[in-house]
Amino acid sequence: MIRNLSTVIAAILISVPSLALADHDVLLQGNNRLAIIDADGTVSWEMRWGGIHDIHLLPNGNILTRQGGAKVVEINPTTKELVWSYDSAQENGNAGKRIEVHAFERLENGDTMIAESGAARIIEVNQDGKIQKEIALTVEHPGAHTDTRLVRSTKSGTYLATHESDGKVREYDRKSGKIVWEYEVPLFGREPAGGHGPEAYGNRLFSALRLENGNTLIATGNGHGVIEVTPEKEIVWQIQQDDLPNIKLAWVTTLEVLPNGNYVIGNCHAGAGQPLLLEINPSNKEVVWTLDRFDDFGNSVSNSVLVDMAGKSIR
């Protein structure tokens, strides 16, 4: 039986466990399916849906995600209807331009942040689609498909933007729009190699999160790893492609920091026999949970949400 996702999310947000569970309910997209996989492996909710790069569970239980290449939509999971949408390819001066959207976030004031690749800007729009704020992005290698991947707000009033084509994280002040910090993901002495799977290599990063200690956690995309970097740009923690037993990292995408301190890592384009998601204890790099549903969701699961951690994890 398909559960009422709004009810599930509401119940989860009321309870506040001190530690993550050993297993997780997961919302993800793959093989044209937007679905929730319960901790016991059951697909308890799904609808037909195309590829995405970002997704969120909202406090009201709705899903914020992408439809097509440039539209941000809010889905009521009970009715499976769109209750809000914003089309970056058509609105606010973008008509006729090639625009892609790879990142967005519902802000505390109810506005929605949208990173527009192609237009090279971050906008904040209200529920009526009117721009409340606009930040110009610095892009050295412009392109609608690669200007940005994920962009996330920080508690200090900035945006951390991952610029895939530049291989850099840039932190933008939300008030002034100025860059206040920048970090280029290293190649660690290796030559770039094309492709999307484990054989590829580069610094086409996907996501970055600001940790409670002030450091920045970065998923290095086709660099096949995760690094933690201090404000002074020193790497103080990392995992690379073959560091975890019986796991090969490929295009490392999403990051989620759980209340117990564990990291959940997205492992896209890794192929059959490799997990789509894995949770590790960063203190000892022990893998404590994996999700391997390659046969059901394919090779390009690029983003996910742990339903049981909704509203509590850093992501």
N, C-alpha and C positions, 0 to 999 in steps of 0.2 A: 504494500500500500504506500502511495506517495504521501509523505508527511507535509504538513503545512509549514513551510520554511519560516514564515514570519513568526509563528508560534515558537518554533525551535530556537530561532535567534533571540527572541525576547527572553526565553528561559535561560539561555546561555549568558546573556548580558546581565541578568539578575544575580546569577551565582558567580562567585569570584574565587576559583580554586587557587591555592598558592603555588601549585606545580602543574605542569602540563601532564596530560594523561599519556600512558604508554602508547596508545593508538589514537588516531584522529579521524574525525569526519572532514572530508575535503571537498571544496567546490573548485572545479577546474573545467577547462574546455579542451577538447581534442576530437578529431575525426567527426567534425560537425556536430558534436554533442556538448552542450553545457549541462553539467551534471554534478550531483552531490553523491560522493561515495562514503557510506557509513564506515565506522571503524571495523565492522564485521565483514566488510567487502561488498555489501549490498548497495546497488545504485538506487537510492531512495527518491530521487527527484531528477528530472532531466527535461530538456527541451532542445529542439534542433537549433543549432547556432554555429555561425562561421568563426573563423580564426580571430584571436584577440592577442593583445600584448599586456593589457592591464585589467584588473577586476577588483572590486571591493564589495564587502557586505556592509550595508548601512545600518545605523542603529534602529531604523524602523523595519528592518528585515528585508528590505529591497536590495537588489543587485545593481551595482553601477558598473557598466562595462562598455565595450565598443561594439558598434554594428557597422560592418563594412570597413572602409579605410579611414573615415574621418568623423563619424558620428558617435557621440557619447550618449548613452541611453540609460535610463533607470527602469528596471523591470520589477513588477510586482510578481513574485514567484508563485503566489496562490492562483492568480488569474492568468499569468504569463503574458500580461499586457504591458506595453510601454506606458509609463506614467509621466515621463519627462524625457526630452531629447534636445540635443544641440548639435547641429551639423556644421562643423568647422570648414567644410568645403564650400559652403554657401553663405555663411553669415559674416557680418562685420568686416567687409572688405576683401574676403577671400574668394568670391565667385570668379571662376575662370582660372584660378591658380591650382597648381598641383599641391594638395595638402594631405598629409597623413597625421593621424593622432595615435601616439603610442603611450601616453600617460595622462592621468587625470586624478582628481581627488576631491571629495566633498569636504569643504572647509567648515570650521566650527560655526561660522555665521550663516551657513546655509548656501553660500555661493559655491561654485564649482571651479576648481583650477583645471585648466586644459593646456597641455603643451602642444603647440602646433608646429610640426615639422614641415618645412617648405616655406612657411611664413616666418619661421625662426623667432617665435615669441611664446611667452607664457601669458595666458589671459585668465582673469577671474570673472566669471559671468554669474549674474543672478538668475533666479528662476524664470525670468522673462527673456533670458538670453542677452541681456544688455551687459556690455563690458564695464566692470567696476574698476579694473586695474589691468595694466598691460606692461610686460617686461620684455625688452628686446634681448634675444639670446645672442651670445657670441659663438659663431660657428666658422671654423677655419676651412672645413671641407663640406660646403652646403649640399644638402640633398633631402628631398621630401621623405625618403625612406630611412635616412640615417642621421638626421640632425639630432634627434634625441631617442632614448629609450625611456626608462622610468624617471619620473621626477617626483620628489617627495618633500613636503614641508618639514621644517624642524621646529622644536620648541623655542628656539632663539629668534624666530621670525625671518627665516631664510628658506630658500628652495635649493635642494641638492638635485642638480640636473646631470644625468649621464648622457654625454655626447658620443654616440657610438662611432661616428666617422672620425672624430678627432681623438678618440681613445682617452678622453679626459672627463673628470668630474669637475663641474664648476658650481660654486655656491653663490647664489644671487640674493642680495638683500631685498626683501619684499617691498620695502618702502622706497628705496632709491633705485633699485634695479641694478646696482653696481655689483661686480664680482668681488666677493670678500675672501674667497679661498679657491684654489685650483690645484688639481692633482692629475698628473698624467700616469696612466697605468703602465708599468714597465713591461718590456718584452723579455726580461730576464736572460738577455744574451742570445735569444733565439730569433730565427728569421720567420717572418709571417708566411703562412701557408693558407691557400684558399679552401673553400668548402664550408660545410656546416657541422659535420660530425666530429668524432674524436681525432680525425686526421688533420683537421683545420688548426690554425693557430693565429693569434693576434692579440690585440688589446681592445677589441670592439666590445666594450663593457656594456652591461645591461642594467644594473641597479646599484644604488648606494643608499645606506641608512646611517643616520647619526646615532651613535650609541650613547648610553647614559654617562659614560666616562669621557665623552667629548671626542672620542676617536670616530673614524668613519669606516664602516664595513662595506666592502665593494665586491660585487659579483662580476668577475672579469670577462664574462661572455665567452668568446672563443679563446680566451686565455686559460680556460678549463680550471678555474680556481676561485678562491675567495681570499681576500686580503683585508687585514685591519691596519689602518694607517692613522698615525697621530696627527694633530694639527701641524706639527713640524715636518710632516711627510715621511716619517720613519715607519717602515713595516714592522709591526710588533707581533703579528700572528698571521698564519696563512695555511691553506691547504692547496695542493696542486693535483694534477690529473690522476696520478696513481698513488696518492698517499693513503687512501682508504682501502682496506682489504676487500678484494673481490668486487670493487666498484671502480669504474672508469668514468671520470667526469668529461662531459662534452661541452655544449654551449650552456654555461652556468648562468641562469637567468634570475629568478626571484630569490629574495632573502626575507626571512621572517625570524625575529628574535623573540623567543617565548619568555614568559614570566620567570621560568626556572633558569634562564640564561642560555638554553640550548638554541642552536641555529637550525632552521629548516631551509633547505637549499633546493632550487629548481635545477633539474638536470635534463636539458632539452637536447634533442637530436643525438641521443646517446645510443640508440638502437636497441634491439631485442635483448632481453636478459639483464638490462640495466635499469635501476630505479628512476622513475620520473621525479620523485621527491625523496629526500633523505633528511633525517634529523640527527645532528651530532652534538655531543657534549664538547664544547670548545676547550675545556680544561685538559681533557685527555684524548680528544679527537676520536672518541668511541662513537660508532654509529648505533643509535638506540631505536631507530624506526625507519622503515623505508616503505614507499608505495611503488609497486611495480604492476602497472596495468597497461603495458604496452599493447597487448592484443586488443584491448577495448578502446584505447584513446590515442594510440599511434605515437609518432616520433616527434611531434611538434607541440607538446604541451608547454606553453611558454609562461603561464602564470596560474596562480592558484591561491586559495584562501583556506586556512584551517578554520572550519566552522566553529569548533569547540574553543578556539582562541579569539574569536571575533571581539574586537574592542579592547583586548588585553595585550596583544603582542605588538611589537614594533615592526611595521611593514610599510 
